[in-house]
Structure formats: structure tokens, C-alpha cells
């Protein structure tokens, strides 16, 4: 099939493109290559895809309404995997308008492209951040997600609501993917594992927020990619018997579905750091700090429905995943 993957030069996007190409699909990837983090890393990812004859890259901004519309008309995609967005919780505190452009206007442009060109299935990235002030663990797609604590999370919740309206009005099948703390090779430099590794190897201390008293459902990139690729074949169907009063918030009378994509094995932040210290053979100097604004205390994914749907559970342990990241980091940055 012919796929559009947005955010193709990004962390998850690059890995998804690789998997789709390996499965024999045609892929057009778009990305605006912004400087939120090192553009060189994005270009290095794209370089690994450049010699694939079934892949075409187009530099394009999600907020470019006419550019996105023209892209859909020119290529007539069968499936769209929309991973492009302005990422990051803390960045949203200082640069909120970037999130309006990429995550709201950009998402709407993708929905419009899918609607007018009869795309068979839209999968899009949501986030575990939507659970906000929820304290009941594990987080379930049955839970209310009406109390986000960052603008980033609010835009992801908005993406789900916008997708539902298009599923309801136009019969567009949409699947939302609530990703839980993705990590691994080719990861984002603004995320903890990357920052910790860079600092430790430079002999610098690392900032540990909430004194390390947090749990995260760290999910290895290969497990994320496997779930995405399997779910693109699971096209949501309307359920005529569904009602708001009786049905799950993750489903609908429209062709709409939401899944948690997580490891379902939360790990304490200090355990994550110990796994990194072991992989590096170095004990980190730790700067213990209070909780940051916008952060949640704990995340944990209920992935029972994901397993029932695709027969797959994320399985890479933190120890193994962190070791693989360190191997990649040292190779890519030529560190001994």
C-alpha cells in the first residue's frame, strides 16, 4: 500500500518508515526539519532511508494548508500514520503557539486531507500525557482524560476529539495511539535518557526531578513500532450499539478507536538511571531537584485491549533497552 508518514525524520517516524519499507509498502515521508532539537540527527535518520527506492521525502510543514492539501491530491494515500507534532511538555510552557500551529492546525490539515481523498485509515500519535491529574493506575482508555496539566497534553486530547468528529461526520476510520515514554536508539535529545547519557559521559551531574520518586512506563522503540505496524491493519468499524452512557470512551458508534501503547511495567526513575550507569560503567553525580511544572508523578499503561486486538505485548526490558541505546549513542557520536 501507499502510506504517508508525517514526522518521518523524527524518532518514532523514522523507525515506522523503516518497518513499512521492509514490509514492501511505498512510503512518502514529510517533516519540516525544525530546530527544536539537532537537525543533524534528523538528517542522519533520513540519510539511512535515502537509498530506499520505495521512499520519498518531502520537506513540508504540517501547518501549510495548501501544501498538505496538494500532497494528498498528488499521492492518493491509502493509509496515513500521523506522527509529526511539536513534542515536549516543558517546551510548551515557554512556546505555546508552536503547539497550536503544529498540533492543532497541523492535525486539522491532516484530517482534511484524509477526508477529501478517501484515506482508508488514519493512525495518529496521542500521548500518555492526556491522563493528566489521573492518579488511578494503571491508566486505562476507559478513564476520563479531561484534566491535562500541560498545553502539550491538551493538544493531544484535542487531537483525539478532532479525530472523533471526523470519524463521526465523514466515516473516516481513525486510531489514536497514546504512547508511553518512548526511548531507544535514534531517540530525541530532549528526553531524559539522551540528556543523562550525554552529561554522564561529559563528567557532568544529571538533574533528577522529584528526587527520583517517579515511575514511568518506559517503552522501547521497537515495541512501539511493532504495535503501530500491526494496528495499521486493524481498521476501526462503526458500532451501532455503542452509546455514550454505556460504551467505552476509547470506542464509538463511529469508526474510531484509542489504544495505550506502553510497556505496562512501570519502572522507578532511579532504576532507569541505575540501568544507564551499568550500561556506561559510570556512576552518575546526581543533582536532586523538586518536581517540574507539567510533569506527572507516575505513568502506567493498561494494555490489555492492545494485546487482545493484535496479540502483542511490549517486552523489551529497561536494562536491555538502555544497553542498546548506549551502544547506538557511542557508535553515532564516536564515544569510547
C-alpha positions in Angstrom: 0.0 0.0 0.0 0.9 3.7 -0.2 1.5 5.4 3.1 2.0 8.9 4.2 4.1 9.1 7.4 4.3 12.6 9.0 7.3 13.4 11.2 9.3 10.9 9.1 12.7 12.4 10.2 11.6 12.1 13.9 12.4 9.4 16.4 9.3 7.2 16.1 8.6 8.3 12.5 11.9 7.1 11.2 11.5 3.7 12.8 8.0 3.3 11.5 9.1 4.2 7.9 11.8 1.6 8.1 9.4 -1.1 9.1 6.8 -0.2 6.4 9.5 -0.3 3.7 10.8 -3.6 5.0 7.2 -4.9 4.6 7.1 -3.9 1.0 5.0 -0.7 1.2 5.5 2.6 -0.6 6.1 5.5 1.8 6.1 9.2 1.4 7.5 10.9 4.4 7.2 14.6 5.4 8.9 16.7 8.1 9.5 20.4 8.5 13.0 19.6 9.9 12.6 22.4 12.6 15.4 23.2 15.1 13.5 22.1 18.2 16.4 19.7 18.5 19.6 18.9 16.5 18.6 19.0 12.8 21.7 16.9 12.1 20.2 14.0 13.9 17.1 14.2 11.8 19.1 14.4 8.6 21.1 11.4 9.7 17.9 9.4 10.1 16.8 10.4 6.7 20.1 9.5 5.2 19.5 5.9 6.2 16.3 5.9 4.2 17.6 7.9 1.2 18.6 4.8 -0.9 15.3 3.1 -0.5 13.5 3.2 -3.9 10.0 2.9 -2.3 10.7 6.0 -0.1 10.2 9.6 -1.0 10.9 12.5 1.4 9.3 15.9 1.1 10.1 18.8 3.4 6.8 20.2 4.4 5.2 21.9 7.4 2.0 20.4 8.8 0.6 23.9 9.2 1.0 24.6 5.4 -2.7 24.2 4.5 -2.2 24.4 0.7 0.9 22.3 0.8 -0.7 19.5 2.7 -3.8 19.6 0.6 -1.7 19.4 -2.6 0.3 16.5 -1.2 -2.9 14.4 -0.6 -4.2 15.1 -4.1 -0.9 14.3 -5.8 -0.3 11.0 -4.0 -3.7 9.5 -3.1 -2.5 7.7 0.0 -4.3 4.5 1.2 -3.1 4.9 4.8 -1.8 7.8 6.9 0.4 7.4 10.0 0.5 10.9 11.5 3.4 11.1 14.0 4.5 14.7 13.2 3.9 17.2 16.1 5.6 19.7 18.3 6.8 17.4 21.1 7.8 18.1 24.7 5.9 19.0 27.9 8.3 21.7 29.2 8.8 23.4 25.8 5.1 24.0 25.8 5.4 26.2 28.9 7.5 28.7 27.0 6.4 28.3 23.4 2.7 27.6 23.4 2.0 28.9 19.9 4.3 26.3 18.4 1.8 23.7 19.7 -1.2 25.5 18.2 0.5 25.6 14.8 1.8 22.0 14.6 -0.6 20.0 16.9 -3.9 21.8 16.2 -3.7 23.4 12.8 -1.4 20.6 11.5 -3.7 17.9 12.8 -6.7 19.5 11.2 -4.9 19.8 7.9 -4.2 16.0 8.0 -7.8 15.3 8.9 -9.0 17.4 5.9 -6.5 15.7 3.6 -7.8 12.3 4.7 -11.4 13.3 4.4 -11.2 14.8 0.9 -9.1 12.0 -0.5 -10.9 9.0 0.9 -7.9 7.7 3.0 -8.7 4.2 4.3 -7.3 4.6 7.8 -5.6 7.4 9.8 -3.5 6.5 12.8 -2.2 9.4 14.8 0.1 9.9 17.8 -1.5 10.8 21.1 0.3 10.6 24.4 0.1 9.2 27.9 0.3 12.9 29.0 -3.5 13.1 28.4 -4.1 11.3 31.6 -3.0 14.5 33.5 -4.2 14.5 37.1 -5.4 10.9 37.0 -4.0 9.0 39.9 -5.6 5.6 39.4 -3.1 3.2 38.0 -2.7 1.7 35.5 -4.0 4.3 33.1 -6.9 2.8 31.1 -8.5 4.1 27.9 -11.7 3.7 30.0 -10.6 6.6 32.2 -11.6 10.3 31.9 -8.8 12.4 30.4 -10.4 15.8 31.0 -7.7 17.3 33.3 -4.4 17.8 31.4 -1.6 19.6 33.2 0.4 20.9 30.2 -0.6 22.5 26.9 1.1 19.7 25.1 -1.2 17.2 26.7 -4.2 19.4 26.0 -3.3 19.5 22.3 -3.1 15.7 22.2 -6.5 15.4 23.9 -7.8 17.9 21.3 -6.4 15.7 18.5 -8.5 12.8 19.8 -11.6 14.9 19.9 -11.0 16.3 16.4 -10.4 12.8 15.1 -13.7 11.6 16.6 -15.6 14.4 14.9 -14.2 13.4 11.5 -14.9 9.7 12.2 -18.5 10.6 13.1 -19.2 13.2 10.3 -17.3 11.6 7.4 -16.9 8.0 8.3 -13.1 8.4 8.4 -11.6 5.5 10.3 -9.2 6.9 12.9 -7.0 5.2 15.5 -5.3 7.2 18.3 -2.1 5.9 19.9 -1.3 7.0 23.4 2.4 6.5 23.6 4.1 6.0 27.0 7.7 7.4 27.4 9.4 6.0 24.2 13.1 5.5 24.3 15.9 3.7 22.4 18.4 4.2 19.5 18.0 7.4 17.4 16.0 8.9 20.3 15.2 12.5 21.0 18.0 14.7 22.6 15.4 16.5 24.8 14.4 13.3 26.6 15.9 12.0 29.9 17.9 9.1 28.6 19.7 11.1 25.9 20.4 14.0 28.3 21.6 11.7 31.1 23.9 9.8 28.8 25.5 13.0 27.3 26.0 14.5 30.8 27.5 11.4 32.4 29.9 10.8 29.6 31.0 14.5 29.8 31.6 14.1 33.6 28.7 16.4 34.4 26.0 15.9 37.0 22.4 15.0 36.0 19.2 16.7 37.2 16.9 14.2 38.9 13.5 15.7 39.4 11.2 14.9 42.4 14.3 13.4 43.9 13.8 10.4 41.7 10.5 9.5 43.3 8.6 8.9 40.0 7.6 5.9 38.0 7.5 5.8 34.2 6.2 3.2 31.8 9.3 3.3 29.6 8.6 1.7 26.3 11.3 0.6 23.9 11.1 1.9 20.3 11.0 -1.5 18.6 7.9 -2.4 20.7 6.2 0.9 19.8 6.9 0.3 16.1 5.7 -3.2 16.2 2.4 -2.1 17.7 1.9 0.7 15.2 2.6 -1.5 12.2 0.2 -4.2 13.5 -2.5 -1.6 14.3 -2.5 0.0 10.8 -4.1 -3.2 9.6 -6.9 -3.0 12.2 -9.3 -0.6 10.7 -11.9 0.6 13.2 -15.5 -0.2 12.4 -18.7 1.6 13.5 -20.5 0.1 16.4 -24.2 0.8 16.0 -25.0 -0.4 19.5 -22.5 1.9 21.2 -23.8 4.7 23.4 -22.0 7.4 25.4 -23.8 6.2 28.5 -22.8 2.5 28.2 -19.8 2.5 25.8 -16.1 2.9 26.4 -14.6 6.4 25.7 -12.0 4.6 23.6 -14.6 3.5 21.1 -17.7 4.9 19.4 -20.6 4.5 17.1 -18.2 6.0 14.6 -15.1 4.2 13.2 -12.9 5.4 16.0 -10.6 3.8 18.5 -7.9 4.7 21.1 -5.2 2.4 22.4 -2.5 2.7 25.1 0.9 1.8 23.6 3.1 1.1 26.7 5.3 -1.5 28.3 2.8 -2.0 31.2 5.7 -2.5 33.6 6.4 0.9 35.2 10.0 1.5 36.5 11.2 3.9 39.1 13.3 6.7 37.7 16.2 5.7 39.9 16.1 2.2 38.5 16.2 3.6 35.0 19.3 5.7 36.0 20.9 2.6 37.5 20.4 0.7 34.3 22.2 3.6 32.4 25.0 3.7 35.0 25.5 -0.1 34.5 25.5 0.2 30.7 28.0 3.1 30.8 30.1 1.6 33.6 30.0 5.0 35.3 28.2 6.2 38.5 26.4 9.4 37.8 26.6 12.5 40.0 23.0 13.4 40.8 21.5 16.8 41.4 18.3 16.1 43.2 15.5 18.6 42.4 11.8 19.1 43.2 9.1 18.2 40.7 8.9 20.2 37.5 5.7 22.0 36.4 3.7 20.0 33.9 5.2 16.6 35.0 3.0 13.8 36.2 4.1 11.7 39.2 3.6 8.2 37.7 2.6 6.6 34.4 1.5 3.0 33.8 -0.3 1.7 30.8 -3.2 -0.8 30.8 -2.5 -2.6 27.5 -4.9 -5.5 27.8 -7.0 -4.3 24.9 -3.9 -3.8 22.8 -2.9 -7.4 23.4 -6.5 -8.7 22.7 -6.5 -6.8 19.4 -3.1 -7.5 17.9 -1.7 -10.4 20.1 1.3 -8.4 21.0 2.7 -7.1 24.3 5.8 -4.8 24.5 8.5 -7.0 26.0 12.0 -5.3 25.9 13.2 -4.7 29.5 14.6 -1.3 30.6 18.0 -3.0 31.2 18.2 -4.3 27.7 16.7 -1.2 26.0 19.0 1.2 27.8 22.0 -1.0 26.9 21.0 -0.9 23.2 20.7 2.9 23.4 24.1 3.3 24.9 25.6 1.1 22.1 24.0 3.3 19.5 24.9 6.5 21.2 28.6 5.6 21.5 28.7 4.5 17.9 26.9 7.5 16.5 28.8 10.1 18.5 32.1 8.1 18.3 32.5 7.9 22.0 34.8 5.3 23.6 
